[in-house]
Amino acid sequence: MEIKVLGPGCAKCKTTYNVVEKVIKDNNLDVALTKVDDIMEMMSYNILSTPAVVVNGEVKIKGRVPSETEIKELLGV
């Protein structure tokens, strides 16, 4: 599984990355997590607001910081 957190580096983007990272570590998941701050790559996902969470190439969350519970549900934990 591959997860990307899209965002330019704002506080909400950093928080989103930290929440996703915590869920992955706490549940010992085999997930490739990357932070994307390249504007051109973010635009390729057709999002208008950040942060955004992309799971296996599909935008699942955009424009807000998700909760740990929401990330767990997204990852099937």
C-alpha angles and dihedrals in degrees: 000000000000125000126186126190109207120205144112095247102276121150093261091051092051091047091051091051090049093050092050092045092050093051091049093050096041091052097038092234125177097233132142105224121191135173115224118200099155108116094212093052091046090051090054088068091057095232123152099193136036151257098055131174118214120193117194091338096312122109107235103166130021139172098016145060111260124220123244089249091054092051091048090053090047091053095042096244 
